[in-house]
Amino acid sequence: SSHRKGTVMPSGNPYPFATVSVSTTATFLDVSPANVGGILIGNRGPEAIYIGGSTVTADETATGGLILPPGERAPLPTSTSWGDVYAITAEGTSYVTWIGI
């Protein structure tokens, strides 16, 4: 998976962001630059993604993540007690963008 980290947006917008390609292997979403109360994560598609920890799977088992269909967004807290955030697809590749909120 590739990780293209964004830069601080122009015109004084202080919110960091990044776009990450996600496939059938759990992909680490490095949200550490967010350093704010949380992130808004969006699935740019074309596949559904599952969000969870390092052992997240793309199914409905105990390790199955929170499903985020293409075009949907969800807020996530970035508390250190939550641990690292990962995403995975059941098939193909999808693109995930997050922005600090």
C-alpha positions as CSV (number, residue, x, y, z in Angstrom):
1,S,0.0,0.0,0.0
2,S,1.2,3.5,-0.6
3,H,0.7,6.4,1.7
4,R,0.6,9.9,0.4
5,K,0.6,12.3,3.3
6,G,-0.9,15.7,2.6
7,T,0.5,19.0,3.8
8,V,-1.2,21.7,5.7
9,M,-3.8,23.2,3.4
10,P,-3.3,26.7,2.0
11,S,-5.2,29.8,3.1
12,G,-4.5,29.2,6.8
13,N,-6.4,25.9,7.2
14,P,-4.7,24.2,10.1
15,Y,-6.1,20.7,9.5
16,P,-3.7,18.0,8.4
17,F,-4.9,15.4,6.0
18,A,-3.8,12.3,4.0
19,T,-5.0,9.9,1.3
20,V,-4.1,6.2,1.6
21,S,-4.7,3.3,-0.8
22,V,-6.2,0.4,1.0
23,S,-6.4,-3.2,-0.2
24,T,-6.9,-6.7,1.1
25,T,-4.0,-6.4,3.6
26,A,-4.7,-4.3,6.7
27,T,-3.2,-0.9,6.0
28,F,-2.0,1.4,8.8
29,L,-3.6,4.8,8.7
30,D,-1.0,7.2,10.2
31,V,-3.3,9.7,11.8
32,S,-0.6,10.9,14.2
33,P,-0.2,14.3,12.4
34,A,-3.9,15.0,13.3
35,N,-3.0,15.9,16.9
36,V,-6.5,17.1,17.4
37,G,-9.7,15.7,19.0
38,G,-10.4,13.3,16.1
39,I,-10.5,12.8,12.4
40,L,-13.1,12.6,9.7
41,I,-12.4,9.5,7.6
42,G,-13.9,9.2,4.1
43,N,-14.0,6.3,1.8
44,R,-13.4,7.6,-1.8
45,G,-14.1,4.1,-3.2
46,P,-14.6,2.1,-5.2
47,E,-14.7,-0.7,-2.6
48,A,-16.2,-0.8,0.9
49,I,-13.5,-0.6,3.7
50,Y,-13.5,-2.0,7.2
51,I,-11.9,0.1,9.9
52,G,-10.3,-1.4,13.1
53,G,-7.1,-2.4,14.8
54,S,-4.0,-4.1,13.4
55,T,-5.9,-7.5,13.2
56,V,-9.0,-6.0,11.4
57,T,-10.6,-8.3,8.8
58,A,-13.1,-7.5,6.0
59,D,-15.9,-9.7,7.3
60,E,-18.5,-10.1,10.1
61,T,-16.3,-12.1,12.5
62,A,-15.1,-10.9,15.9
63,T,-12.2,-9.1,14.2
64,G,-14.3,-7.6,11.4
65,G,-14.1,-3.9,11.3
66,L,-16.6,-1.1,11.1
67,I,-17.8,-1.1,7.5
68,L,-17.6,2.2,5.6
69,P,-19.2,1.9,2.1
70,P,-17.9,4.0,-0.8
71,G,-18.8,7.7,-0.6
72,E,-19.4,7.5,3.2
73,R,-17.6,9.4,6.0
74,A,-17.3,8.7,9.7
75,P,-15.8,10.7,12.6
76,L,-13.2,8.9,14.7
77,P,-11.6,10.0,18.0
78,T,-7.9,9.9,18.0
79,S,-7.4,9.2,21.7
80,T,-4.2,7.3,22.4
81,S,-6.2,4.7,24.3
82,W,-7.8,3.6,21.0
83,G,-4.5,2.5,19.5
84,D,-3.5,2.5,15.9
85,V,-6.1,2.7,13.1
86,Y,-6.1,0.2,10.2
87,A,-8.3,-0.3,7.2
88,I,-8.8,-3.2,4.8
89,T,-11.0,-4.2,1.8
90,A,-12.6,-7.5,1.0
91,E,-11.4,-7.2,-2.6
92,G,-9.7,-4.7,-4.8
93,T,-8.3,-1.3,-3.8
94,S,-10.1,1.7,-2.3
95,Y,-8.9,5.1,-1.4
96,V,-9.3,6.6,2.1
97,T,-8.9,10.2,3.0
98,W,-8.8,11.6,6.5
99,I,-8.7,15.1,7.8
100,G,-8.2,16.4,11.4
101,I,-11.2,17.8,13.1
